[in-house]
C-alpha cells in the first residue's frame, strides 16, 4: 500500500510542473533517486507519464487524459447540467462553470466559455481554493464539511481582495447564507467577477454549484439580472439530479 501511495504522490508532483526530472521527483517526495526512477519507469510503461527524449524529463501521459475524460463523461451531474449551462451562457453571454467540492478546494467539472471567456480564463486552472472562488464559497456556505476543510487548510491569497483569515472566512460565509448567492470581485485575478448559486441535495446540503464568470466592469452593470438567472438555473439542476441514486448517464 505504501508503494501505491508513493506512486500516486509521484503523479501529484506534476500538478504544478509541466516536466520534472528524476532528481526533482525524488527530492520533492524524499525518496531515493533509484526509487523515483523505478516508479517513473513503471508509470511510463503504462502510459501514465511520457518521457521527453531530448531532455530525459517526464510529463503526464495521455492515458491519464483518457481516464479523466471517461470520469467526466460518465458524470450524471455534468450530463444533466450541460443543457442548463448552455442556456445560461446564451442568455448571459458569459462563461459558465459547474463546480463540486473536493476537500478544501472546488473543482470545475465543466466550463462553457463565452468569446470573452477565452481571453479571461483560458490559462486558469480547473481547481481553486474554495475561499477565492464564488463557486467554492457557495459550497462552503451550505456544506459544513467544505467550510471546515478550507478552515483547516488556511487561506493563501491570490489577490489583495482574497479572504485571508478565519474571521473573514466566517463573515463571508454568514453573508452568503443571508443572500443565498456568492459574489467574487477581483479575488482570483484583477478584473474578473463571478456569481455562484448552490445546487442542493434532498437534505439541503450544497453538492454542486453553478457560476457565471466575466469581467467585473461588465458584470456589475447587470448584477441583479445575472444573479436571478444563475439562481434559477441552479434550482432547475437541483430538481433533476437524483442525488445518491445514479451518477452516470445510461
Buried (B, 14 or more C-beta within 10 A) or exposed (E): EEEEEBBEBBBEBBEEBEBBBBEBBBEBBEBEEEBBBBBBEBBBEEBBBBBEEEEEBBBBBEBBEEEEEEEEEEBBBBBBBBEBBEBBBEBBEBBBBBBBBBEBBBBBBBBBBBEBBEEBBEEBEEBBBBBBBBBBBBBBBBBEEBBEBBBEBEBEEBBEBBBBEEEEBEEBBEEBEEEBBBBBBBBBBEBBBBBBBBBBBEEEBBBBBBBBBBBBEBBEEBEEEBBBBBBBBBBBBBEEBEBEEEBEEE
